[in-house]
């Protein structure tokens, strides 16, 4: 906000300018604390859950998730008691864990966040347990700054005296600030009022739009004073992720979604795939036989049949010795002959039809 400092206005202009500057600095500080702070990211698991972790509580869920490491199936939803109420928590396919109560997975940040409120595109960060108080201070200070600039811009125009339109034509900056703050205050002001309501009822934006606690009992509410104290006076928990730690690359650990791999049949990044032959190979170069072929009984295959196939082909002696132990390798020459014979038979049949 620009203020014209004149001799007789100096005692009013300097305090107004200083207060506006302080609000602007505080607004930027709260913005940086909101966007640069860990919102409460939950450390994901590198391996699927064990049997005792998956069934430590009862669950009525009929939907199951296939465990990648074993034949065990994990329930999609399980019940957790919270303040005398039963709350359902879901299994996250990406993070390989059961989300704590009030946590949710952000599709933009690709992380599970504690007490997930929403992902703010203007801040560029998820709003969760650890940065929600700073987010409230940021939008509140933005609302106060808009009201402050709007009011004193009008005062600056009215102090000029005379015709208002003439004063507005001589002070275009104040007019621009009035219009800008009038539009902006409806957005940040409405957002501030909405979040004050959420704080007083102990809800998050995600819960308000999804669960509708106005129709059902809220298991997290502690009264208005208790809810305000929980947000502004409670200690912020430490971060679960050490962002300064060295990341160890584990070749044997397969990260990713269990559901996506089991449903769509994706191949792990640690396996090689021969597109032409349709075979999988391990890191050592050994071919992986499909599970359906491993269960077949090869004892009934006659050795004379294998030798007969090899003698009728154009293979040399070395290839015959190498392929004698592989029952599913057929001679290439025989396939070519069969294909030629089949094509010749089709041509002869067509010519016979024409002569008839």
C-alpha positions, 0 to 999 in steps of 0.5 A: 500500500502506498501512502502519501506522506505529507507534513501534516499527515506524517503522524498518521501515515507512518503508523499506517504504513508500518502496520501494513508492512508488518501484516505483509511480512507476517503473511509471507512468513506464514506462507513459507511455513505452510508450503515449506513444512512437512504436512505430516507425511507417513513413512511408507513400508518397503515390504508388505505387512506381516500376518500379525499386523494385518489381523491384529483387529477384527474386520467385517470387510469382504474385500481383500488385497493379495499379498505380493510376498506370499499367498496371504490376503490382507483385508482392505478395511479394518475397524479401529476404536477411537474415543468409544467409536468404531472408525474404519481405516483403509489399506493403502496400496502405494504406501503398503500400510493401514492409514491411521484415523483421519489420514488419507493418500494425496494423489498429487503428492503421492503420500499418505498425510496425517489428518489430511485436510486438502491439497492447496494448489495456491500453496503447492503443498498438502495441508495436514497435521503439522502445517494446518495451524500455519495455514490458518494463520496465513489465510487469516493474515491475508484476510486482515491485510485485504481489509486493511488495505481496502479501508485505508485506500478509501481513507486516502481518497476521502482525505483529498476532499472535493469531488470523489471522481476527481480524487479517484482520477488523480489517485489511480493506485488507490482505486486499483487497490480498492478493486483488487482487495474487494475481489480478493477478500471474498475468496480468502475471507470466505475460506477463513470463515469456512475453516473457523467453522471446521476448527470449532467442529473439529473437522477437516475439509476432506471429512466435511465433504465426504462423511458429513458429520452434521448428520452423523456423530463426530468421534473427534469433537471435544467442544468448541474450546477443546477444538480450538485448543487442539489446533492452536495450543497443542504441540506439533508432533515431530516429522516421521520422515528424516529428509536429511538421511541418506537413501539406501538403494535396495535392489531386492526391494520392490516398491509399488502398488500391490493392487495394480500389479495383481490386477493388471499383471505388471512385471516387476522392474527387477525382472527381464522380459524377452518380448520375442520369446515371451520368457522371463529371465532372472538377474543371473540370466536363467529362464523362469519357467511359467508356473503352469508348465512347472506343474506338468508331468514330463515322465510320460514323454517317450524318448523315442519320440524326441529322437524321431523328431530330431532325426527328421530335422536338419539339425547337426549332432551338437544341436541334437545333443543340446535339444534332446533334454528339452521336450518343448523345442521343435525343429525349425525345419519341420515347421517350415515343411509343415507350413509349406505342405499346408499352403500347397494343400490349400492351393491344390484344393482351390485349383480343384474347385475351379476345374469342377 
